[in-house]
Amino acid sequence: MNVLRIRELVKSFTLHTIDGRTVGALRGVDLDVAAGEHVALAGSSGAGKSSLLRCVYRTYVPTAGRILLRTSSGEVVDLAGLPDAQVADLRGRELGYVSQFLRAEPRRAVLDVVARAGAARGLDPDAATDAAAAALRRLGIDERLWAMHTTVLSGGQKQRVNLAAGTISPPRLLLLDEPVSALDPVNREAVLAMIADLTGAGVAVLSVFHDLDAIERLATRVVVLEDGLVAAGGAPADVLRNSAVEVAR
């Protein structure tokens, strides 16, 4: 069953500070993601991969088209036209986003950042704290850091805290935007293993990885974007074998 269905998605930007011209980032994208499926977006820089994720998360308001999310109750909502307050509520319960950058309140402790994400998805405070601790341990965040403010962490530590917050009591749909870009090999393995477990648990994942190995290991399907349109798609081995497909820029 599809968790996400995107139809005729368009996103354009007006360059007010230059000459007022309009630039198209997405020009009519159709895409489905089912429960337990991991769809990786590929394509060269500027193809529209991150813009697509941000439209689904509603960081960007789409110019046109539909973004249909099937919630855990079975209701289908159109994220493209939903009021901001309802989108914010869905972000807490149904929709997660993990980028390469951690955006957290500067005086918030590491454990609290992750536990609050669990609480937003319906865990009671004690269960959220326990789940946060388990996620941080699995991702190799030393317990001595849990009471520290997130601002003191390294780039790789912030990425792992971000992933822990995004995956605790996993949302129905998880968006990943380069979540392993700052990680060393050991911690990268822990993160990839956690992401693999999510699809096994039925979470729908839509991702951008500038890492061929991660795509091959995690994705059940690759969708190639080119100039804001879907240019190709299929099994990772088939798509990545095509030397004309540029996925690591």
N, C-alpha and C positions, 0 to 999 in steps of 0.2 A: 504494500500500500504506500502511495506517495505521501511523504510528509511535506514536501515542498514542490510546488508547481509554478514555474515562471512562464509567463506568456507575453510576447511582444514587448519586452522590457526596453525602454528607451531612457537614457540619461544624457543630458547635454548640459554644458556649462557656458555661461556668458562671461566673457573676459572684460569686465567693466573697467579695470584699471589700464587696459591696453587700448583697444579701439572698439569695444563693444561686440566683437565677433562672437559667434556661437561655435563651440567645439563639441562634437559628439563623442561621448565615451562608450555608450552602448546604443546600438542602432536596431534593436528588435530581436532580443535574445529569448529563446525558448529553452527551458531546462527543467528536468524533473529529478528529484532525489527521494529515494524510498527509505523506509525504516531499515536500518542495518546496512545501508549502502554508503560507501565513501567515494564521492565524486571529486576528483582533483582537477582544478582548472589549470590549463597550460596555455602558453602563448608568449610572444615577445613583450618587452616592456611597452606599456601604452596600449596593450590589446584590450584592456577593460576588466582584467581579473579582479583587482582589488575594488574597483568601482562596483562590480557586481555584488561582492560581499557586503559592501557598505550600503547598497540599496536594500538588500535583504534585511540587514540589521537596522535600516532606516537612519543610519548616520547621514546618508544622502536621501533626499526625497526624489523618487523617480519622476521623470518628465512625463512618461506615459507607460502604459502596460499594467500587468497584474502580477502580484507576488502572493500566491495562495499558500497559507500555512495551515495544515491540519493539526489541531491541538490535541492534547491528551484526552480531552472529552469527546473528540470526534467532530467538533465544530471546525468549519473552514473559514478563515478570516483572510481578508486581502490587506496585507501589510502596506501595500502601495498607497492606499487611501485611508488607512486607519488613523484616528486622532492620536496625537503624541502621547497623551496620558495612557491610552490603551496599549500603545507600542511599548511604553516603559514597563507596564505591568507584564506583558508577554516576555520582555527581556529577562525579567526576574525569574519567570516560571518555565517558559517553554523554549527560549531562544538564547543561545550563548555565543559569545564572540571572543576569540583569543587572538590577539595580534602579537607582533614581536616586541611591542612596548607595553609596559605596565602603567596603567593610569589609575592611581589610587590616591586617597587623601594623604597628604604628606606626613601627618602625625599618626597615621594608623599603623598598628603593629601587624606583622606578617600573618600571624595566626588569625587575627581578627579580620583581616581582609578576606581570607579564604572562608572562614566560618560565616561571615555575613553573606557571602554568595550562596552557601548552603541554606541559610535561613530564608533567603529570598525565594528559594525553590521549595519551601515548605517544611524543612527540617526544624525540629524544636532546638532550642539553644544548646543543650547538652549534646544532642546527636550531631549538630552542625560542627561543634568544636571537636568531637571525636573523629568525624569524617575529615575535617580539615587537617588534623594531626596525621591521620593515616595517609592522606594525599601528599602532604609535605615530606613525610618519611620516605614514601615510595619514590619521590622525585629528588631525593638526596639533599633536601634543605636541612642543614644542621639545626638541631633543636635549640642551640644557643642563639640562633637568629630569630626565633619565633616571636620574641617579645620586642624586637627592634623595629624601628620605623623602616618602611620599605625603601625610603630614599637612600639608605646606606648600603643597599645591596648592589652587587655587580650586575652587569647586563644579563648574563646567563642566569643568575639567581632570580632576577625579576621575571625573566621569561618563564621559569619554572613555577614561580608563585602565580603568575598569570594563568598558566595552564591548570594549576591546582584549583584556582577559583572558577575557571571556566568549566571544569569537569566534575566538581563535587556535586553529588546528587544530580547526575548528568541531565542536561536539558534534552528536549525532544529533537532539536536541531542544533548542531554545533558548527560554527563558522571558524575556520582556522586560517590566519593570514601570516605565513612565514613564522611558525611558532618555534622553530629550532635553529634560527639563523645565528644565534650567539652562543650555541652550546658546544662544549667539548665532546669528544666521542663517547665517553662513559655516560654522561648525563643525557646526551642525544638518544642513546639506546633506551634509557628509562622512559623518556618522553614518548618515543615511537611505540614502545610496548604498551603504554597507557592508552595512547590513541587507538591502537589496534584492538584493545579490549572494549572500547566504546562501541565500535561497530558490531562486535560480537554480542554486545548487550542490547542491540537494536536501535542505537542512536544513529540518526541520519547526519552525515558529515559532509560539508562542502568546504574544500580547502584550496589554498594556494601554497605550494612548496617550490622554492627555487633549489630543488634537491632531487635529482633523478632517482636516487636510491630510495628516498622516502616515498616518492610516488609509486615506484614499482612494488614496494613492500606493503603499502597501506591502501592504495586506491583499488576499488573494484571496477571503476570506470574513469577514463580521462576524457575531458571535454576541452577542445582546443578553441580558444578565442582568437580572432584575427580582425583587427579594425572594428571592434565592437560587435562582431557577429560570431555565431558558432560556425567554425570552419570544418570541424571534424570531431569525431568521438568514437569511443570503443574501448576494448580491453587495453589495459596499460601496455602489455607487451606488444600489441599490434600498433598502437599509436606511437609509442616511443621508438619503435623500430624504424619509423619513417624519418629519414634524416632531414626532411624538409620542415619538420615540426620543431620549433624553437621553444624549449620549455624552461631553460635555465638562465634567463636574463632578468 
